[in-house]
Amino acid sequence: MSHPTLNGIRTIAEESVLAYFTANAGALPGVELRAGQTNEIRSLPVVILHAESARAHADFGSYNLGNFEIVFKIYVYSSADDGPGGAAITTEEALDLHRGRVEAVQGLMLDVEALQSAWTEGTLYAAWIESDDEGVSGRRYGNLITYTVVSVYPPAP
């Protein structure tokens, strides 16, 4: 008897959010989308979707019934060299462009119903923002936006 392949809950979360962001790529024009930890060469601007950790949902105690709280981090990176055609733009223009990307990411993640419809396996119950941290180094900008995502594995066959 063969058993269906079941992805780990973190893989499910990353693939689902990537599918959702890819379907809504118009909100982030010209931005590369990546999921998980990769050793691939990245170019800016980029949004990296990463399910950092997952733990049994606290409300279920030691018998979690396949329910998880996932720490989901979204990294948004931009550069002052992100102008049209890769041209350099002023740091003020770059910061405005970067913050627009951050707002687009947050807007996508606010639509939990749409995110639920894009979930690839199991069920997404909830997602909410925990923090948004911004940093700058030279002509590069970055935000780390952390979410809590509550999801469950699909039912056993």
Buried (B, 14 or more C-beta within 10 A) or exposed (E): EEEEEBBEBBBBBBBBBBBBBEEBEEBBEEBBBBBBEEEEEEEBBBBBBBBEEBEBBEEEEEEBEBBBBBBBBBBBBBBBBBBEEEEEBEEEEBBEBBBEBBEBBBEBBEBBEEBBEBBBBBBBBEBEBEEBEBEBEEBBBBBBBBBEBBBBBBEEE
